[in-house]
């Protein structure tokens, strides 16, 4: 009888401790690390625009296109070039310019805008920064 009572008291203590733990975690905003990363990348982009007049997409930054294919942008001042794979698997070289946070690529690309960790285009497509 004493063992059963001890087991029930321990189970009740664990349930109460779990309830306290969930109340404490509800106060913390969800996705705080993601938002902190987005703020840091946005401030980095703003600093690049203030320094050079355009957002920096080149260097060691890698992006994933709308189909999940990884690619790297080469940037010389505010001129960009990059290669994208077509449905048939061949790579097509595209070029464009960056003015401030706006990205203009030769047609058929719509106008895009650098928003922290992504480049969002007018047609809803996006390049997500991976590294």
C-alpha positions as a Markdown table, in Angstrom:
| # | Residue | x | y | z |
|---|---|---|---|---|
| 1 | Unk | 0.0 | 0.0 | 0.0 |
| 2 | Unk | 2.8 | 2.4 | 0.9 |
| 3 | Unk | 4.6 | 1.7 | -2.4 |
| 4 | Unk | 1.4 | 2.5 | -4.4 |
| 5 | Unk | 1.0 | 5.7 | -2.5 |
| 6 | Unk | 4.6 | 6.7 | -3.0 |
| 7 | Unk | 4.4 | 5.9 | -6.8 |
| 8 | Unk | 1.2 | 8.0 | -7.1 |
| 9 | Unk | 2.8 | 11.0 | -5.2 |
| 10 | Unk | 5.9 | 10.8 | -7.5 |
| 11 | Unk | 3.7 | 10.7 | -10.6 |
| 12 | Unk | 1.7 | 13.7 | -9.3 |
| 13 | Unk | 5.0 | 15.6 | -8.7 |
| 14 | Unk | 6.2 | 14.9 | -12.2 |
| 15 | Unk | 2.9 | 16.1 | -13.7 |
| 16 | Unk | 3.0 | 19.3 | -11.7 |
| 17 | Unk | 6.7 | 19.9 | -12.6 |
| 18 | Unk | 5.9 | 19.4 | -16.3 |
| 19 | Unk | 3.0 | 21.9 | -16.0 |
| 20 | Unk | 5.3 | 24.5 | -14.5 |
| 21 | Unk | 7.9 | 23.9 | -17.3 |
| 22 | Unk | 5.3 | 24.6 | -20.0 |
| 23 | Unk | 4.1 | 27.8 | -18.3 |
| 24 | Unk | 7.6 | 29.2 | -18.3 |
| 25 | Unk | 8.3 | 28.3 | -21.9 |
| 26 | Unk | 5.0 | 30.0 | -23.1 |
| 27 | Unk | 6.5 | 33.4 | -22.0 |
| 28 | Unk | 9.4 | 33.0 | -24.5 |
| 29 | Unk | 8.6 | 34.1 | -28.0 |
| 30 | Unk | 8.8 | 31.3 | -30.6 |
| 31 | Unk | 11.3 | 31.6 | -33.4 |
| 32 | Unk | 13.5 | 34.1 | -31.5 |
| 33 | Unk | 16.7 | 32.8 | -33.2 |
| 34 | Unk | 15.2 | 33.0 | -36.6 |
| 35 | Unk | 14.1 | 36.6 | -36.1 |
| 36 | Unk | 17.5 | 37.6 | -34.6 |
| 37 | Unk | 19.2 | 36.1 | -37.7 |
| 38 | Unk | 16.9 | 38.1 | -40.0 |
| 39 | Unk | 17.5 | 41.3 | -38.1 |
| 40 | Unk | 21.3 | 40.8 | -38.3 |
| 41 | Unk | 21.2 | 40.1 | -42.1 |
| 42 | Unk | 18.9 | 43.1 | -42.6 |
| 43 | Unk | 21.4 | 45.4 | -40.7 |
| 44 | Unk | 24.2 | 43.9 | -42.7 |
| 45 | Unk | 22.4 | 44.7 | -46.0 |
| 46 | Unk | 21.6 | 48.2 | -44.8 |
| 47 | Unk | 25.3 | 48.7 | -44.0 |
| 48 | Unk | 26.3 | 47.4 | -47.4 |
| 49 | Unk | 23.9 | 49.8 | -49.1 |
| 50 | Unk | 25.2 | 52.7 | -47.1 |
| 51 | Unk | 28.8 | 51.8 | -47.9 |
| 52 | Unk | 28.6 | 50.8 | -51.6 |
| 53 | Unk | 25.2 | 51.9 | -52.8 |
| 54 | Unk | 23.9 | 48.4 | -53.4 |
| 55 | Unk | 23.2 | 45.2 | -51.5 |
| 56 | Unk | 26.0 | 42.6 | -51.7 |
| 57 | Unk | 24.8 | 39.3 | -53.1 |
| 58 | Unk | 28.2 | 38.0 | -54.1 |
| 59 | Unk | 31.2 | 36.6 | -52.3 |
| 60 | Unk | 30.7 | 33.5 | -50.1 |
| 61 | Unk | 26.9 | 33.7 | -50.1 |
| 62 | Unk | 24.9 | 30.8 | -51.5 |
| 63 | Unk | 21.3 | 31.0 | -52.5 |
| 64 | Unk | 18.5 | 28.4 | -53.3 |
| 65 | Unk | 16.2 | 29.3 | -56.2 |
| 66 | Unk | 12.5 | 28.6 | -56.3 |
| 67 | Unk | 13.2 | 25.0 | -57.2 |
| 68 | Unk | 15.7 | 24.4 | -54.4 |
| 69 | Unk | 18.8 | 24.4 | -56.6 |
| 70 | Unk | 21.8 | 26.0 | -55.0 |
| 71 | Unk | 23.8 | 28.7 | -56.9 |
| 72 | Unk | 26.3 | 31.5 | -56.1 |
| 73 | Unk | 26.1 | 35.0 | -57.4 |
| 74 | Unk | 29.3 | 36.8 | -58.7 |
| 75 | Unk | 29.2 | 40.5 | -58.0 |
| 76 | Unk | 31.5 | 43.2 | -59.3 |
| 77 | Unk | 30.5 | 46.5 | -57.6 |
| 78 | Unk | 26.7 | 46.6 | -58.4 |
| 79 | Unk | 26.7 | 44.2 | -61.4 |
| 80 | Unk | 25.8 | 40.6 | -60.8 |
| 81 | Unk | 26.1 | 37.4 | -62.8 |
| 82 | Unk | 24.9 | 33.9 | -61.9 |
| 83 | Unk | 24.1 | 30.6 | -63.5 |
| 84 | Unk | 20.7 | 28.9 | -63.2 |
| 85 | Unk | 19.8 | 25.4 | -64.2 |
| 86 | Unk | 17.0 | 24.9 | -66.7 |
| 87 | Unk | 14.5 | 22.0 | -66.7 |
| 88 | Unk | 16.7 | 20.2 | -69.2 |
| 89 | Unk | 19.7 | 20.4 | -66.8 |
| 90 | Unk | 21.8 | 22.9 | -68.7 |
| 91 | Unk | 23.1 | 26.1 | -67.0 |
| 92 | Unk | 22.1 | 29.5 | -68.3 |
| 93 | Unk | 24.2 | 32.5 | -67.4 |
| 94 | Unk | 22.2 | 35.5 | -66.3 |
| 95 | Unk | 23.2 | 39.1 | -65.5 |
| 96 | Unk | 21.7 | 42.1 | -63.8 |
| 97 | Unk | 22.3 | 45.0 | -61.6 |
| 98 | Unk | 21.6 | 45.9 | -58.0 |
| 99 | Unk | 20.5 | 49.4 | -57.0 |
| 100 | Unk | 20.1 | 49.8 | -53.3 |
| 101 | Unk | 18.0 | 46.9 | -52.2 |
| 102 | Unk | 16.4 | 46.4 | -55.7 |
| 103 | Unk | 17.6 | 43.6 | -58.0 |
| 104 | Unk | 17.1 | 44.0 | -61.8 |
| 105 | Unk | 17.9 | 40.9 | -63.9 |
| 106 | Unk | 17.6 | 40.6 | -67.6 |
| 107 | Unk | 14.1 | 39.5 | -68.8 |
| 108 | Unk | 12.2 | 37.3 | -68.2 |
| 109 | Unk | 13.0 | 37.9 | -64.5 |
| 110 | Unk | 10.7 | 40.4 | -62.7 |
| 111 | Unk | 12.0 | 43.1 | -60.4 |
| 112 | Unk | 13.3 | 41.8 | -57.0 |
| 113 | Unk | 14.1 | 43.2 | -53.6 |
| 114 | Unk | 16.7 | 42.1 | -51.0 |
| 115 | Unk | 14.8 | 41.4 | -47.7 |
| 116 | Unk | 17.4 | 40.2 | -45.2 |
| 117 | Unk | 18.1 | 36.6 | -45.9 |
| 118 | Unk | 16.1 | 36.4 | -49.2 |
| 119 | Unk | 15.6 | 38.1 | -52.5 |
| 120 | Unk | 11.9 | 38.3 | -53.3 |
| 121 | Unk | 10.6 | 38.8 | -56.8 |
| 122 | Unk | 7.4 | 40.5 | -58.0 |
| 123 | Unk | 6.0 | 37.2 | -59.3 |
| 124 | Unk | 6.2 | 35.6 | -55.8 |
| 125 | Unk | 9.4 | 33.6 | -56.4 |
| 126 | Unk | 12.3 | 34.0 | -54.0 |
| 127 | Unk | 16.0 | 33.2 | -53.6 |
| 128 | Unk | 16.6 | 32.0 | -50.0 |
| 129 | Unk | 20.1 | 32.6 | -48.6 |
| 130 | Unk | 21.6 | 29.3 | -47.4 |
| 131 | Unk | 25.1 | 30.3 | -46.4 |
